[in-house]
Amino acid sequence: MGSKHVQKVLSIRGLRLRNLSTVTRLMLIYALISAAALGLLLTQVVRIYASHAKSVIISDLAGEVPEFASAANLRPAQEDLYTFAQSYLATHIVTNQHILFIDIFGHTVLGSENSSQVSGLPQVSAFLASTPKVTTFVTGDLKATQYLVMGSPITEGGKVVGVLVGVTSLAGLQGQEGQVILLAGMEALVALMFSVIAGYLLLRRVMRAVGKVTETAVEISHGDLDRRIDFRGQSDEVGKLAIAFDEMITRISQTMESQRRLIADVSHQLKTPLTVIRGNLELVSRSKELDKAELDEVLETVISETDYMKSMLEALLMLERMNDGNALNETSVDLRSFISDVFTSAITLGKREWHLGDIPDLAVRFDGPKVRGALLNLLENAEKATSEGDTIALSAVTYNGHLDISVADSGLGIQPVYLEKIFERFERGASRDQRGAGLGLAIVQAVAKAHDGTVKVDSAPGEGSTFTMRFPSSRIVERAGKGAK
């Protein structure tokens, strides 16, 4: 029955503990650990104090030995040791309530004032009955009082002729120990209270923030991606956690919104070519006879729409790869050769006044094929925005340590209303080529960002446009005649 009762009690306590809040459980554990640590510290403090105080008492009592020996050596030559001992105890001022016994062999044991009070101590009798070889200290109890007892041999002419026994009460030490325990215990209790209160306030703050993160996460898991913690407080570990959580949800929300927009845009963009392909195929299936010219026209339309969808999907795949931090295959590229190669490919796009500016003699570290594709997108857009006889210029300069690669044209320019939107997916603005996928500038921007750079446009209606890809100075790895940076 006893064992079952204990198990039942423990079960009930465990149930109650489980029902407590996390903060309360943690604080109980913290309080127990702190109390145990303070208890050990208190015990050690009292032990050290008692040891030190007892060593002082021992040292003080031990001083009676050399004091008696020194006085005995100075006694008159005709005075025997026993007679001296009698006069010594009668005239000696005993300090700190010490009680002395002097036993000169062959004579009656002599005692100082109040010696009868401790004559019943077994340790006193033991020292008087058996003289110790060296000064020895022991403790003993008499009538609920603890005493320190010293026994020391008395020598004369190299022979042991008696024993000196000293006794002092340890009651004062015990009282002081009690006071030390009381004071230290009160200080430890106050420290424990402050520690627990401070720990509780801090832990409650932490758990409140964690609870808000959990609550927000639950609401987000139910589909509310607009929920945020909106932490307002110190930028400590808890604050950084809340801020990082909000930033993470913002990125997730942006990614999901981007994916939804991508799916909607792709669906919209694919609807037209798929409708055209289906219509032409239905035309073929309904027509019993089609001449070769009509059939070639249908096939040409289907192939054109298929190529359009393929180019759009490839461009989308390129954009998605740019979002991967490991998508770049960076190498050291000679800028002059690289720009010259891009320019050579660009002049085949159309009859324009093509100009290649001065190119700095640099080695640049980036993904050559992807930057080349981005520049060709800009050059192709410039060709579409101009007419025969218009100018298109490709140039590169270093500015404040950055590298700027620019494509400028003297075409129609861009309306201000489109300037903020032209880098969005499927945004064609007022481009002449409304059959384009509208992904070229989005790819240019993605390539620039992947290289820690930016892309900007300066344009005005009727004054042409200038698109600039800016790469940071960290991309420049070598300058002509100066070696590596």
C-alpha positions as CSV (number, residue, x, y, z in Angstrom):
1,M,0.0,0.0,0.0
2,G,2.8,2.4,0.9
3,S,4.5,1.9,-2.5
4,K,1.2,2.4,-4.4
5,H,0.5,5.6,-2.3
6,V,3.9,7.1,-3.2
7,Q,3.4,6.3,-6.9
8,K,-0.1,7.9,-6.8
9,V,1.3,11.1,-5.2
10,L,4.1,11.3,-7.8
11,S,1.6,10.7,-10.5
12,I,-0.6,13.5,-9.3
13,R,2.4,15.9,-8.9
14,G,3.6,15.0,-12.4
15,L,0.1,15.7,-13.7
16,R,0.1,19.0,-12.0
17,L,3.5,19.9,-13.3
18,R,2.5,19.1,-16.8
19,N,-0.5,21.3,-16.4
20,L,1.7,24.3,-15.6
21,S,2.7,26.8,-18.2
22,T,6.1,26.5,-19.9
23,V,7.3,29.7,-18.2
24,T,6.2,28.4,-14.8
25,R,7.8,25.0,-15.3
26,L,11.1,26.6,-16.4
27,M,11.1,29.0,-13.5
28,L,10.5,26.2,-11.0
29,I,13.4,24.3,-12.5
30,Y,15.5,27.4,-12.5
31,A,14.6,28.2,-8.9
32,L,15.4,24.7,-7.7
33,I,18.8,24.8,-9.4
34,S,19.6,28.3,-8.1
35,A,18.5,27.3,-4.6
36,A,20.7,24.2,-4.7
37,A,23.7,26.3,-6.0
38,L,23.2,29.0,-3.3
39,G,22.8,26.3,-0.7
40,L,26.2,24.8,-1.7
41,L,27.7,28.2,-1.7
42,L,26.2,29.0,1.7
43,T,27.6,25.8,3.2
44,Q,31.0,26.5,1.8
45,V,31.0,30.0,3.2
46,V,30.0,28.8,6.7
47,R,32.6,26.0,6.5
48,I,35.4,28.5,5.5
49,Y,34.3,30.9,8.2
50,A,34.2,28.2,10.9
51,S,37.6,26.8,9.8
52,H,39.2,30.3,10.0
53,A,37.6,31.2,13.3
54,K,38.7,27.9,14.8
55,S,42.2,28.4,13.6
56,V,42.3,31.8,15.3
57,I,41.1,30.2,18.6
58,I,43.7,27.4,18.3
59,S,46.4,29.9,17.7
60,D,45.3,31.9,20.7
61,L,45.1,28.9,23.0
62,A,48.4,27.6,21.8
63,G,50.0,30.9,22.9
64,E,49.7,29.7,26.5
65,V,52.4,27.1,26.0
66,P,55.4,29.5,25.1
67,E,54.1,32.0,27.6
68,F,54.3,29.5,30.4
69,A,57.6,28.2,29.3
70,S,59.1,31.7,29.0
71,A,57.9,32.6,32.5
72,A,59.2,29.3,34.0
73,N,62.7,29.9,32.5
74,L,62.8,33.3,34.3
75,R,61.8,32.0,37.8
76,P,64.3,32.3,40.7
77,A,66.9,29.5,40.7
78,Q,65.9,28.3,44.2
79,E,62.2,28.1,43.3
80,D,61.0,24.7,42.1
81,L,58.7,24.2,39.2
82,Y,55.6,23.2,41.2
83,T,55.8,26.3,43.4
84,F,56.3,28.5,40.4
85,A,53.2,26.8,38.7
86,Q,51.1,27.7,41.8
87,S,52.2,31.4,41.8
88,Y,51.8,31.5,37.9
89,L,48.2,30.4,38.0
90,A,47.5,32.7,40.9
91,T,48.9,35.8,39.2
92,H,48.5,34.9,35.4
93,I,45.8,36.8,33.7
94,V,44.0,34.3,31.5
95,T,42.6,35.9,28.3
96,N,39.6,34.9,26.3
97,Q,38.2,32.8,29.1
98,H,40.9,30.2,28.8
99,I,41.1,27.6,31.6
100,L,44.5,26.0,32.5
101,F,45.5,22.8,34.2
102,I,49.2,22.2,35.2
103,D,50.2,18.8,36.3
104,I,53.8,18.6,37.6
105,F,54.6,14.9,38.0
106,G,54.6,13.8,41.6
107,H,52.4,16.7,42.7
108,T,48.7,17.6,42.8
109,V,47.1,18.8,39.6
110,L,46.8,22.6,39.7
111,G,43.9,24.5,38.0
112,S,43.1,28.1,37.2
113,E,40.0,29.9,38.2
114,N,36.8,28.1,37.2
115,S,38.8,25.0,36.3
116,S,36.3,22.9,38.2
117,Q,33.7,23.7,35.6
118,V,35.5,21.6,32.9
119,S,37.3,19.1,35.0
120,G,34.7,16.5,33.9
121,L,35.8,16.7,30.3
122,P,37.1,13.3,29.2
123,Q,39.7,14.9,27.0
124,V,41.2,16.8,30.0
125,S,41.4,13.6,32.0
126,A,43.0,11.9,29.0
127,F,45.7,14.5,28.6
128,L,46.4,14.5,32.4
129,A,46.6,10.7,32.4
130,S,48.8,10.4,29.3
131,T,51.1,13.2,28.4
132,P,51.1,13.9,24.6
133,K,54.5,14.0,23.0
134,V,53.7,17.3,21.2
135,T,51.1,20.0,21.6
136,T,47.8,18.4,20.6
137,F,44.3,19.8,20.1
138,V,41.0,17.9,20.4
139,T,37.3,18.9,20.9
140,G,34.9,17.6,23.4
141,D,31.4,18.2,24.7
142,L,30.2,18.8,28.2
143,K,26.7,19.8,29.2
144,A,25.7,20.7,25.6
145,T,28.7,23.0,25.2
146,Q,31.6,22.2,22.9
147,Y,35.2,22.9,24.1
148,L,38.6,23.0,22.5
149,V,41.1,21.1,24.6
150,M,44.9,21.5,24.2
151,G,47.5,19.2,25.7
152,S,51.2,20.1,25.7
153,P,54.2,18.5,27.5
154,I,56.2,20.6,30.0
155,T,60.0,20.0,29.7
156,E,62.9,20.9,31.9
157,G,66.5,20.0,31.1
158,G,65.4,18.0,28.1
159,K,63.0,15.8,30.1
160,V,59.2,15.9,30.3
161,V,58.3,16.8,33.8
162,G,54.6,17.6,33.4
163,V,51.7,18.5,31.2
164,L,49.9,21.8,30.5
165,V,46.2,21.5,29.6
166,G,44.3,24.4,28.2
167,V,40.5,24.5,27.7
168,T,38.4,27.2,25.9
169,S,34.7,27.2,25.1
170,L,33.5,27.1,21.5
171,A,30.1,28.3,22.4
172,G,30.9,31.8,21.0
173,L,32.0,30.3,17.8
174,Q,28.8,28.3,17.5
175,G,26.8,31.4,18.1
176,Q,28.8,33.3,15.4
177,E,28.3,30.4,13.0
178,G,24.6,30.7,13.6
179,Q,24.7,34.4,12.9
180,V,26.7,33.9,9.7
181,I,24.3,31.2,8.6
182,L,21.3,33.5,9.3
183,L,22.9,36.6,7.5
184,A,24.2,34.6,4.6
185,G,21.0,32.7,4.3
186,M,19.0,35.9,4.2
187,E,21.3,37.3,1.6
188,A,21.1,34.1,-0.4
189,L,17.3,34.2,-0.2
190,V,17.1,37.9,-1.3
191,A,19.5,37.0,-4.2
192,L,17.4,34.0,-5.1
193,M,14.2,36.1,-5.1
194,F,15.8,38.8,-7.3
195,S,17.2,36.2,-9.6
196,V,13.9,34.3,-10.0
197,I,12.0,37.5,-10.5
198,A,14.4,38.8,-13.1
199,G,14.6,35.4,-14.7
200,Y,10.8,35.2,-14.8
201,L,10.4,38.6,-16.4
202,L,13.1,37.9,-19.0
203,L,11.7,34.4,-19.7
204,R,8.2,35.7,-19.9
205,R,9.3,38.3,-22.4
206,V,11.1,35.6,-24.5
207,M,8.2,33.2,-24.3
208,R,5.8,36.0,-25.2
209,A,7.8,36.7,-28.4
210,V,8.1,33.0,-29.1
211,G,4.4,32.6,-28.5
212,K,3.7,35.4,-30.9
213,V,5.9,33.7,-33.5
214,T,4.0,30.5,-33.0
215,E,0.6,32.2,-33.2
216,T,1.7,34.0,-36.4
217,A,3.0,30.8,-37.9
218,V,-0.3,29.0,-37.2
219,E,-2.2,31.8,-38.8
220,I,0.1,31.8,-41.8
221,S,-0.2,28.0,-42.1
222,H,-4.0,28.6,-42.4
223,G,-3.3,30.8,-45.5
224,D,-2.9,34.3,-44.1
225,L,0.4,35.3,-45.6
226,D,-0.2,38.9,-44.7
227,R,0.3,38.3,-41.0
228,R,3.5,39.7,-39.4
229,I,4.9,39.9,-35.9
230,D,5.8,43.5,-36.3
231,F,8.3,43.3,-33.4
232,R,8.9,46.5,-31.5
233,G,11.6,46.3,-28.9
234,Q,15.3,45.7,-28.3
235,S,17.4,44.3,-31.2
236,D,18.6,41.3,-29.1
237,E,18.4,37.6,-30.0
238,V,14.6,37.6,-29.5
239,G,14.2,40.7,-31.6
240,K,16.4,39.4,-34.3
241,L,14.4,36.1,-34.3
242,A,11.1,38.0,-34.8
243,I,12.6,40.3,-37.5
244,A,14.1,37.4,-39.3
245,F,10.8,35.5,-39.1
246,D,8.9,38.5,-40.7
247,E,11.6,38.8,-43.4
248,M,11.3,35.1,-44.1
249,I,7.5,35.3,-44.4
250,T,7.8,38.4,-46.6
251,R,10.2,36.5,-49.0
252,I,7.9,33.5,-49.0
253,S,4.9,35.7,-49.7
254,Q,6.7,37.5,-52.5
255,T,7.8,34.1,-53.9
256,M,4.3,32.7,-53.8
257,E,2.9,35.9,-55.3
258,S,5.5,35.8,-58.0
259,Q,4.7,32.2,-58.7
260,R,0.9,33.0,-58.9
261,R,1.6,35.9,-61.2
262,L,3.9,33.7,-63.3
263,I,1.3,31.0,-63.6
264,A,-1.3,33.6,-64.6
265,D,1.0,35.3,-67.1
266,V,2.1,32.0,-68.6
267,S,-1.4,30.9,-68.9
268,H,-2.4,34.1,-70.6
269,Q,0.7,34.1,-72.9
270,L,0.2,30.5,-74.0
271,K,-3.6,30.9,-74.6
272,T,-3.2,32.8,-77.8
273,P,-0.5,30.5,-79.5
274,L,-2.3,27.4,-78.4
275,T,-5.6,28.8,-79.8
276,V,-3.9,29.6,-83.1
277,I,-2.3,26.1,-83.3
278,R,-5.6,24.4,-82.4
279,G,-7.5,26.5,-85.0
280,N,-5.1,25.7,-87.8
281,L,-5.1,22.0,-86.9
282,E,-8.9,22.0,-86.8
283,L,-8.8,23.7,-90.2
284,V,-6.7,20.9,-91.5
285,S,-8.9,18.2,-90.0
286,R,-12.1,19.7,-91.4
287,S,-10.8,20.4,-94.9
288,K,-10.9,17.4,-97.1
289,E,-8.6,19.0,-99.6
290,L,-5.9,21.6,-99.1
291,D,-3.5,22.6,-101.7
292,K,0.2,22.7,-100.9
293,A,0.3,26.5,-100.5
294,E,-2.5,26.4,-97.9
295,L,-0.9,23.5,-96.1
296,D,2.5,25.2,-96.0
297,E,0.9,28.3,-94.6
298,V,-0.8,26.2,-91.8
299,L,2.5,24.5,-91.0
300,E,4.4,27.7,-91.0
301,T,1.9,29.2,-88.6
302,V,2.0,26.2,-86.3
303,I,5.8,26.2,-86.3
304,S,6.0,29.9,-85.7
305,E,3.6,29.7,-82.7
306,T,5.6,26.6,-81.4
307,D,8.9,28.5,-81.7
308,Y,7.3,31.4,-79.8
309,M,6.2,29.2,-76.9
310,K,9.6,27.5,-76.9
311,S,11.5,30.8,-76.7
312,M,9.2,32.1,-73.9
313,L,9.6,28.9,-71.9
314,E,13.4,29.0,-72.3
315,A,13.4,32.6,-71.2
316,L,11.3,31.7,-68.1
317,L,13.6,28.8,-67.3
318,M,16.5,31.3,-67.5
319,L,14.8,33.6,-65.1
320,E,14.2,30.8,-62.6
321,R,17.8,29.7,-62.8
322,M,18.9,33.3,-62.0
323,N,17.1,33.0,-58.7
324,D,19.4,30.2,-57.7
325,G,22.6,31.5,-56.0
326,N,24.6,28.7,-57.6
327,A,23.3,29.4,-61.2
328,L,26.4,31.3,-62.2
329,N,29.5,29.8,-63.8
330,E,32.0,32.6,-63.3
331,T,35.3,32.9,-65.1
332,S,37.8,35.6,-65.6
333,V,36.8,37.4,-68.9
334,D,38.9,39.8,-71.0
335,L,36.5,42.7,-71.3
336,R,37.7,44.0,-74.7
337,S,37.5,40.7,-76.4
338,F,34.2,40.0,-74.8
339,I,32.5,43.3,-75.8
340,S,34.0,43.0,-79.3
341,D,32.5,39.6,-79.7
342,V,29.1,40.8,-78.5
343,F,29.3,43.8,-80.9
344,T,30.1,41.5,-83.9
345,S,27.0,39.4,-83.2
346,A,24.8,42.5,-82.7
347,I,25.6,44.1,-86.1
348,T,23.9,41.2,-87.9
349,L,20.5,42.2,-86.2
350,G,19.7,45.0,-88.7
351,K,20.9,47.8,-90.8
352,R,21.7,50.5,-88.2
353,E,24.6,52.8,-87.5
354,W,26.5,50.6,-85.1
355,H,29.2,52.2,-83.0
356,L,31.6,50.5,-80.6
357,G,33.0,52.8,-77.9
358,D,36.4,52.7,-76.2
359,I,36.6,49.6,-73.9
360,P,38.8,49.6,-70.8
361,D,41.6,47.0,-70.7
362,L,40.2,45.0,-67.9
363,A,39.7,41.4,-66.8
364,V,36.3,40.9,-65.2
365,R,34.9,38.0,-63.3
366,F,31.4,37.0,-64.3
367,D,29.3,34.4,-66.2
368,G,30.2,35.3,-69.7
369,P,27.4,33.5,-71.6
370,K,24.7,34.9,-69.4
371,V,26.0,38.5,-69.5
372,R,26.4,38.1,-73.3
373,G,22.8,37.0,-73.6
374,A,21.7,40.0,-71.5
375,L,23.6,42.5,-73.6
376,L,22.3,40.9,-76.8
377,N,18.7,41.3,-75.4
378,L,19.4,45.0,-74.9
379,L,20.9,45.3,-78.4
380,E,18.0,43.5,-80.0
381,N,15.5,45.7,-78.2
382,A,17.5,48.8,-79.4
383,E,17.3,47.4,-83.0
384,K,13.5,47.0,-82.6
385,A,13.1,50.5,-81.2
386,T,15.0,52.1,-84.1
387,S,14.8,52.4,-87.9
388,E,17.3,52.1,-90.6
389,G,19.8,54.9,-90.3
390,D,19.4,55.3,-86.5
391,T,22.4,54.9,-84.2
392,I,23.1,52.1,-81.7
393,A,26.2,52.3,-79.5
394,L,27.8,49.7,-77.3
395,S,30.3,51.0,-74.7
396,A,31.9,50.3,-71.4
397,V,33.5,52.6,-68.8
398,T,34.6,52.5,-65.2
399,Y,33.0,55.0,-62.9
400,N,33.8,55.3,-59.2
401,G,35.3,51.8,-59.2
402,H,32.2,50.3,-60.9
403,L,32.0,48.9,-64.4
404,D,29.2,50.3,-66.6
405,I,28.3,48.5,-69.8
406,S,25.8,50.6,-71.8
407,V,23.6,50.2,-74.9
408,A,22.4,53.5,-76.3
409,D,20.1,54.2,-79.2
410,S,18.6,57.2,-81.0
411,G,15.2,55.6,-81.4
412,L,11.8,56.7,-80.3
413,G,12.5,56.6,-76.5
414,I,10.2,55.3,-73.8
415,Q,7.1,56.9,-72.4
416,P,7.6,57.8,-68.7
417,V,4.5,55.7,-67.8
418,Y,6.4,52.6,-68.9
419,L,9.8,53.3,-67.3
420,E,8.9,51.7,-64.0
421,K,7.3,48.6,-65.5
422,I,9.5,47.6,-68.4
423,F,11.7,45.3,-66.3
424,E,8.6,43.3,-65.2
425,R,7.8,39.9,-66.7
426,F,5.7,40.0,-69.9
427,E,5.8,43.8,-70.0
428,R,6.2,45.0,-73.5
429,G,5.4,48.7,-73.0
430,A,4.9,50.4,-76.4
431,S,7.3,48.2,-78.2
432,R,6.7,47.7,-81.9
433,D,7.2,43.9,-81.4
434,Q,4.0,43.0,-79.5
435,R,4.6,39.4,-80.4
436,G,7.8,39.3,-78.2
437,A,7.6,37.4,-74.9
438,G,8.3,40.5,-72.9
439,L,11.0,38.7,-70.9
440,G,14.2,40.2,-72.3
441,L,14.5,43.1,-69.9
442,A,13.4,40.9,-66.9
443,I,16.3,38.5,-67.8
444,V,18.7,41.5,-68.1
445,Q,17.7,42.6,-64.6
446,A,18.0,39.1,-63.2
447,V,21.5,38.6,-64.6
448,A,22.6,42.0,-63.2
449,K,21.3,41.1,-59.7
450,A,22.9,37.7,-59.8
451,H,26.2,39.5,-60.3
452,D,25.5,41.8,-57.4
453,G,24.9,44.6,-59.9
454,T,22.0,46.7,-61.2
455,V,20.5,47.8,-64.5
456,K,19.0,51.3,-65.1
457,V,17.5,53.1,-68.1
458,D,17.6,56.7,-69.1
459,S,15.1,57.6,-71.8
460,A,12.7,60.3,-73.0
461,P,10.2,60.2,-75.9
462,G,12.0,61.2,-79.1
463,E,15.4,61.2,-77.6
464,G,16.3,57.6,-77.6
465,S,17.2,55.3,-74.7
466,T,20.3,54.2,-72.8
467,F,20.3,50.9,-70.8
468,T,23.3,50.4,-68.4
469,M,24.3,47.3,-66.6
470,R,26.5,48.2,-63.6
471,F,28.8,45.7,-62.0
472,P,30.5,46.3,-58.6
473,S,34.2,46.9,-58.3
474,S,34.6,43.4,-56.8
475,R,34.0,42.0,-60.3
476,I,37.1,43.7,-61.7
477,V,39.9,41.3,-61.0
478,E,42.7,42.8,-63.1
479,R,43.7,46.1,-64.7
480,A,46.1,46.4,-67.7
481,G,49.7,46.9,-66.6
482,K,48.9,46.8,-62.9
483,G,48.3,43.1,-62.2
484,A,45.7,41.6,-60.0
485,K,43.7,43.9,-57.7
